[in-house]
Amino acid sequence: MRFYHNTTKFIEDFQKAGDDEKKDMLGKISSSINFNNQQNNDVNVWLYSQYREFCEKCGIEFVADGKA
């Protein structure tokens, strides 16, 4: 979880990772990727804008304003 709070490192590591590694990374932070629980909003917004479809395929739903 610590890597998720370091925005630059998370983004660099995520971009370098293969699909299986990305799924593993998302699994570790899935409860934090929620706009109502903004553990690291910079990472959340980046994932939403760059990898939304991939995240959704991994079971991550982005929630805003209490709506899925």
Buried (B, 14 or more C-beta within 10 A) or exposed (E): EEBBBEBEEBBEBBEEBEEEEBBEBBEEBBEBBBBEEEBBEEBBEBBBEEBEEBBEEBEBEBEEEEEE
